Amino acid sequence: MQLVAIIVSLAVTAITIPVTVIAVRRMTAVVRAGGPAPGRTNDPAARTVNMLKETFVHTRMLQWTWVGILHWFAYAAFLVLSSAVAQGFVQLFDPEFVWPLIGHFFLYEWFSEFIGLLGALAIIPLAIYRQVKHPRKLGRQSRFFGSRQGQAYFVEFMVFLESIAILFIRGAEYNLLQAEGSKYASGFHFPIAQFFGNLYPTGEENIETLKTIIVTIAMIKVVSAMIWLLVISTNLTMGVAWHRFLAWPNIWFKRESDGGTALGGLKPILVNGQPLDLEKMEDLEEEDFEKLGVGKVEDFSWKGLLDFTTCTECGRCQSQCPAWNTEKPLSPKLLMMGLREHAYAKIPALSVPEDERTEEQQKEVERPLIGDEEMYGVIDPDVLWSCTNCGACVQQCPVDIEHVDHIDDMRRFQVLVESNFPAELNNIFKGLERKGNPWGMNPKNRLDWTKGLDFEVKQVGVDVESLDEVEWLFWVGCAGAFEDRAKKTTQAVAELLHTAGVEFAILGDGETCTGDPARRAGNEIVFMQLAMENSEVLKETKAKKVVSTCAHCFNSLKNEYAEFGVELEVVHHTQLLNRLVREGKLKPVAPKAGAAASAEPEKTITYHDPCFLGRHNQVYEAPRELLSVIPGAKFAEMPRNSERSFCCGAGGARMWMEENLGSRINVNRTQEAVATGADQIAVGCPFCRVMLSDGLTAQQAAGEAREEVEVLDVAQMLLAAVKRPEEPTAEDDAAVVEEAEKATAAAAATEAEPDAKDEADPASISATDDAAPAADAHEDPQGTDEPAEAPKDDPAPASAEADVEVAAQHNIDVDEKGDAAGTGGDAGEAPGNEEVEASTAGASDDEPTPDPEPEPGDAVDPEVESVPEGGEESPAEADTPAPAEDEPVDGDAREEEADAAGAVEASAVESGATSDEAGAPTPDPEPEPGDAVDPEVESVPEGGEESPAEADTPAPAEDEPVDGDAREEEADAAGVDDAATEPTAQASTPEESAAPSEVVAVEDAPNPDPESDDVAPLSDANPSGQGVTEAATELAKDDEEPKA
């Protein structure tokens, strides 16, 4: 028997080893076919330490605790099996063999037996878990959808077989040593295997039998190991098996040597192994331009090809992906698998002469990397453009695959070389190139947000020569300067910094977009132009410390501007504000207690982690600490939070793209926030605020969220707490009474004396027939009290056919059970996914609309505007009916607004002029030479002033309610300051309310920035893709100067 075992084992080994060597060489050749990947070998000591930590300690696997623990035992068993198989080779010849030096050292024996037992036991629940989560039951909700289930079961069975073989062979060794009378034949040296020894004969007469048993088990170990190697060597794309070897180098060569994930800043485009230099672009050869990004699989770096090869098909990335979880075609796992299949089919074929290639090889060589089914593309365009760059896939991957980098590299090629990208991106590219912001707004309006403040905000170059004179540069960002709701965050941060005595300044119109939307959309050239412009400004102004309210600006300035020679200390506003609270410079005030009528109710707050603040930059605690110190509020965490937070849907330039596939990401996240029972949803990024506000509006319109729920930035919540009046003391009450008595006495003494400032008796004022023509003209046929019905996104129920189609978009074939083609498993149909998600009416209801540019000769009709009684109204809120259920108002206020409606506005609604960009600042119209602009008639009623920033908004004035006291204080301050800046918006007393509205001619406004005739108009730059035709006449008021 021993001879047979030796012959069989050596024969199988002789076949397997050459096949494995050839397989490794083929795999190495594929990986080496990729382009250069600089910076992957720096700091080898740190890389080695991190690799050992991630592999032996399983730091990334343990993000899923119990699965990670079970996997650790299976992984450790695999390592022990390697030495056990090697020992098995020798035991074929000598059944009593033990390793020299180690011998019967008890710690080694204990470790071998415990790992063998726990490895075998761990495989069982892992296999059960795979069955419970099988796609035949869960469809695409299973993280194993598209994975090769048969391959996974094969690997698990082999690990189980090898693990249990250790215990069986050790049991035979125990009996053999007992028969020979060895001192090591005790339970101390065989703590577990001694029980397996009961399966075999004992005694001196059975020594040869026991040796034969040992040889037989050794043969089983060797042959099964060789079969395993033979199978995986003939299938180089079997990542579920190869990752046991490839995870080590893939982790060692990860992007960040300190062990950080491949998130934060994107790496620059490489041309001939060097970062792209705009100044040297003219010197590039024609073929070099084909290397701007990744257009063919061989254009990926060698690290990218190693990533594809290493993918374990575990599906953790897929389970966390916001696109996949909202029925979109993108699955990071299937993307990696599809690219791997293509790479291992195409790259070997490239080395074959064209006339010697098979038809299948030639077809794969000519196959486009990006293309739909008709083009026989590897990756469908919808897959590529569904990514939000949230980084959840990278954060979850246990073997450090860099999904986001690969996706954005493919986007770069599509934009820069193919000019093949979603049409909506044309608008932001134009806005960024012409105006320095994605909405195409006039840069002169970057300071408009300061008008509502009661203190002066210092501007570099105006109030201070350089940033050496202040401590911080406040980077406002495009959203913070132009988007209405984000302006409130900007004002709140500025007011808090002022209150804390922090010296800060802004760049004003010297600031331009950081370029993040362009870079994430693949337009690296525009990003570099903007970054170089900003870098020069930052150098000239001697910027050292920067605070930003936008997570995207924060990420770019912190992680991407170093390549342009700018070294900055960049903090998020929640970090700086938290520091100020800790230092006692900002003191939140507890709400009023006492009588139920005056006491403020306790509020529940939940917090949404912005992806570019959290996962990309690991800022999780500062916002939560701030929320925890706000008195009168309790914190409720969402189930998906911190590292596993769910995206709002705005990243990766998705903020400016329509969401036409599946259900809406922002609604999905909002539903989770509302389910916590929160009264306020806190955010730390203006993009998140827009998306969650839109999602909340949809939920409220559908009756699935309470009307009082609101979305606010953390800074606004802190400001409301800081400005809350303190509880009055007894001394304060006595002082108030004394002052009131003095005032009463003084009033009585002068009551009979008339004064020039006295107001007339309203009863003595006669009515005027022409008092309200403008108000009558404002009537809205739709009615301001009727909410706009939010359209529903009704994704079709999942089906086997739909799942197969989705997998095909990733270059993966799956059967009707959700398994990749060629796998085993039980038959069964995946049930339909019948979950229907509500959706918002527009992807970006509150985004600013860019400057429309009428063609030569176009005439702009006059507009008549009326502002109802009762204070300020933003022009953005005048033209579109507000959903009553989204922002309820009192009955009287509704009637006043309805009475004050304008007829011209009604015609604008009827003609489709209403903009879908809720809360958006409206940009300046830029008429071509020869345009005729008719005068606009503006009616301003009592007590009110219009804010040009909020012109076409369907939301009412109280868009973002805060605590009552803070609301009144802000309204009072805004009313005084804003009134001073707009002389045309005259406040009226009740006696003057009947007077005709003042007419303001549009000729009094400054001329908009001229544009040449050969420049395409920006009227299509509405992010939602909807027209703003007649309402464009409102845009001219953005640049109006106060008349002397």
NUKOL-362433 format. One record per residue (C-alpha): x, y, z. Coordinates in steps of 0.25 Angstrom, whole numbers, plus 5000, padded with zeros to 4 digits. Example, Ala and Ser with C-alpha at 12.3 -4.5 7.8 and 13.67 -1.06 7.14 Angstrom:
<rs>
504949825031505549965029
</rs>
This chain:
<rs>
500050005000501150095003501750084989500450104983500250234991501650284987501450254972500050324972500450444980501750474972500950454959499950554962500950644967501750634955500550674946500150784955501450854958501750894943500350934941500351024953501751084948501151114935499951174941500751264950501551314938500351344930499751424941501051494943501051534929499651584929499951674941501251724935500451764923499851884930500452024931501352084942500852104956501852204963501952204978501552064981502952024987503252144996503352115011503551965010503551945025502252015027501651935016502151805022501551835035500251875029500151745021500451655033499451735041498351725031498551575028498951515041498051605050496951615039496751765042495851785029495151655030494651685044493851795039492751685038493051625052492551485052492851455037494251515040494551425052494051295044494951335032496151355041496051215046495851165032497051255027497951205039497551055035498051085021499351135026499551005035499050915024500250965015501250905026500350785028500350755013501850765013501950675025501050575017502050565006503150515016502150425023501850355010503250295012503350305028502050295035502750335048503350465043503350595051503950725047505450745052505550845063504050855066503850705068502750685078502850825084501450835091501150975086501250935071500450815074499350895081499351005070499250895059498050825065497250945070497451015056497050885049495750865058495351015057495651025042494750905039493650965049493751105043493551055029492250995032491551125037492151195025491551095015490251105022490351265022490551255007489351165005488451265014488951385006488851304993488351394981487351284977486551334990486951484990487251514976488151634974487951674989488951554992490451594992490751464985489951504973490851484961491851414969492351274965491651194975492151054970493551104971493351154985492751024990493950944984494951034991494151015004494050865003495550855000495850945013494950855021495550725016496950775018496650825032495950695037497050615031498050675041497250625053497050485046498550465044498850525057497950415064498650305056500050365061499550365075499150215075500450185068501250255079500450175089500750045083502250075083502150125097502650265094502650375106501950465096500650375095499850465104498650555104499550665107500250655093498950605086497850695093496850675082497450565073497450455085495850445083496050425068497050305072495850235077495450205062496750125060497249995065498349995077499449905082500749865078500149765068499549875060500749965058500849925043499349955041499450085048500650125039499850085027498650175032499650295033500250275019498850265013498350395020499650455016499350415001497950475002498550605008499550614996498650574985497450664989498450784991499050754977497650744971497250874977498550944971498250874957496850924957497151074960498351064951497451034939496551154943497351284945496051364948495651274960495851394970495151314981496351224981497551314976497251424986497951324997499251354990499051494983498451564995499851575001500451654989499251734986499151785001500651815001500551894988499351974992499252124989499552175003500852125010500252155023499152055022498052165018497052125008497152174993496152284996496252434998496952504986497052444972498352414966498752494954498752444940500052374936500552394922501852314919501952284934501952434938500752524943500052604932500652744931499752844924500952924920501552814913500352764906500752824893501952734892501152614894501152514882499752484876499752344882500052404896498652464895498052324894498652304908497852404915497152314924496852164922496152134908496651984907496851884918498351884916498352034919498152004934499352004942499951874947499351894960497951904954498151774947498651714960497351764967496451704957497251564958497151574973495651594975495051494984493651514979493151524994492151634990492451725002492651844992491351804985490551804998490951945002490852004988489852114988489652094973489451944974488451964986487552054978487451964966488452024957489351934948490651964955491251864964492751884968492951734969492351704956493151814950494451754955494051614950493651664937494951734935495751614940495051524930495351624918496851644923497151494923496451474909497051594902498451614907498951474904498351494890499151614888500351534888499851444876500151494862498851554856498751444845498951334855497851384865496551304866495251364863494951374877496251434881496151544870494751574874495251594889496451684884495451774876494451784887494251924893494451944908493252034909492052004901490551954901490151824897490051864882491451904883491851774890492551864900493151804913492551904922491251974920491252124920490152124931491052044940492152144938491352264941490552214952491652224962491552334973493052314977492552294991493652194994492852095001493351984992494852024995494552035010493951895010494951825001495751725010496851715000496951864997496451874982496352014978495052024970494852174970496152194964495852104952494452154950494952304949496152264940495152204930494252334932495552414928495652344915494252354912494252504914495652544909495752454897494452404893493552524897492552414901491852454914490452484920489952614913489652684926491152694929491252794917490652894926491552884938492752874929492353004922492053074936493353034942494153074930493453214928493053254942493853164951492653094957491752974952490453054952491053164943490753274953491353414952492653414960492353554965491153494973492053414982491953514993490453524993490353435005491053535014489853635012489053575023490153585034490153695044491753695044492753715033493453595027494853625023495253605009496653575004497153694996496053785001496153785016497453705018498653705009498953555012498453445020499653465030498753565036497753465040497753325046496853255036496453265022494953225021494753155008493353175004493153084992492253094980491053034988491253125000491353244991490153224981489253114986488153174995488153065006489653055007489753205008489053195022490153095026491253195021490553305029490453215041491953175041492353325039491453365051491953265060493453295056493153445059492453405072493653325076494653435073495353365062496053445052495753405038495553455024495053405010495553414996494153464991494153464975495653424976495153284979494753184969494353044969495352944974495052864962494552744969493252724960494152724948495152624953494152534958493352544945494652504937495052644932496452654937496852774928495752864934496152814948497552844946497252984941496453024953497352964963498553034957497753164957497353144972498753104975499353234970498353314978498653224991500153244989499953394987499053414999500053335007498953235011499353135022498053095030496753075023495353035028494252995018492852955020492752865007493352725009493752724994494552854995495152805008495552675001496152744989496952844997497452755007497852634998497952684984498552824984499952774989500252734975500152874971501152924981500152964992500352915006499152955015498552915028497152885024495952855034494452835032493652945039493052835049494552815053494852955056493452985063493652865072495052915076494453055079493352985088494452905095495153035097493953105103493953205092492553165088491553125099490253055095489053105104488053015110486653025105485653095114485053005125483853025134482453045130482052955118481553065110482953135110483853005111484452965098484152815094485352725094485752695079486352565073487452585064488152485054489352505046489752475032491252445029491652515016492452415009493652515005493752555020493552415026494052305018494952385009495552465021495152385034494552505040493452435049493452485063493552645062492152655056491552555066492252625078491652765074490252705073490452635087490752775093489452835088488552855100487152795099487452695088487652545088488452475077487852355069488852285060488452225047488752075045489652105033490652205039492152245040492952155031491752085026490952215024490052215012490252315001489352434998489552414983490252544980491652504979492452464966491752584959490452514961489952644967489752694953489252574946487852514945487552394952486752314943487052174946486552094958486052174971486652294976487852284985487452414993486052364996486652225001487552305011486452395015485552285018486552225028486752365034485252385036485152245042485952285054484852375058485752495057485252635057486452695050487452625040488852685042489852685031491252745029491252765014490352855005490252744994489652655005488752755009488152784995487952634993487352595007486452725006485952674993485752534998485052595010484152675002483752544994483452475007482652585013481852595000481552445000481152455015482252375020483052475028482552575038482452725033483252775044484452695041485552775035486952765029488052855035489552875035490152845048490652985049489253045048488852955060490053005068489753145064488253135069488753075082489853185084488853295081487753245090487453345101487853295115486853275126486553405132486953425147486153495158486953615157486753625141485253615144485253735154486053815144485053785133483953825141484653955145484953995131483453965127482954055138483854165133483454155119481954155122482154285130482954355119481854305109480754365117481454505118481654515103480354455099479654575095480754645087480754615072482054575066482554585051482854435052481454395056480654305047479354335041478054275045477754165036476254195036476654335030477354285018476454265006476554144996477254154983476654084971478054054965478554004978478753854974478853824960480153764961479653674973478453634965479353594954480153504963479053404964479553264962478453174954479053054961478953114975480053124985479353034995479352914986480552824988481252784975481152634974482452564975482652464964482952314968484052234964483452094961484652004958484151884951484151764960485451684959485451554951486351454946486451524932486751654938487851604947488451534935488451664927489051744939490151634940490351644925490651794926491851754935492351654925491851534934490951424930489951374941488951274941487551284946487951264960488951384961490151294960491251324950491251234938491851094940491551084954490850974962489650994972488250954974487251004964486251114967485651244962486051374969484851434974484351574969484851694976483551764979484051884987483552014981484252144985483752284985484552384977484652534977484152614965485552654961486952614965487452744969486252834973487052944980488252954971488553084965488253104950489353154941489353284933488353274921488953334908487853384899488153374884488353504876487053574874486253504884485353594892485153574907483753594912483453684923483253624937482353674948482753634962482053644975482453614989481353584998481153655012481853605024483353625022484453575013484153475001485253424992485053444978485453304976484153274983483253364976483053294962482753154966481553094975482053044988481552904992480652935004480952795010482452815010482552945017481152975024480753115026479653175034478353205027478453355028479853355022479353265011478153355007479053475007480053404998478953364989478353504989479753564985480053464974480353524960479753504947481053504939481553394948480253314945480553324930482053274933481453154940480553124929481653134918482553034926483453144930483453094945484853044948485052904955486252964962485652984976486353084985487353114974488053244972487753294958488953334949489053464941488553464927489553494917488853544904489653544891489853674884488553724879487653664889486453744893486153744908484853794912484653864925484253784937483253834947483453804961482453814972482853814986481853804997481853835012483053805020483753725010485053715002485353614992486653534992487153514978487753384981486453314983485753344970485053224965484853134977483553054980483853054994483253165004484053265011484153185024484953075017485853035028485153055041486053065053485753085068484753195070485653295077486753285067485853295056485253425060486653485063487153445049485953495043486053635050487553645047487353605032486153695030486953815035488253785027487553745015486653865014487853955014488553885002487253894993486754034993485753984982485053894992484354005001483753955014482354005015481454045027480053995028479654135023480454125011480053985007479054034997480054124990480454074976481653984975482954044971483354014957484853984955485353984940486353874936487153984929487654024943488353894945489753874941490053804928490353654929491653604925491653594910491953474903492453454888491553404878492253274876492053224890490953134892489753184901489753134915488253134915488252974915489152974927487952944937488452824944487152754943487052774928485752854929485552984922485553124929485053204917484153314921484653314935485953354930485553494930485653484945487153464944487553604941487253654955488453574960489453684956488553804960489253914968488453994978488054134972488554254978
</rs>
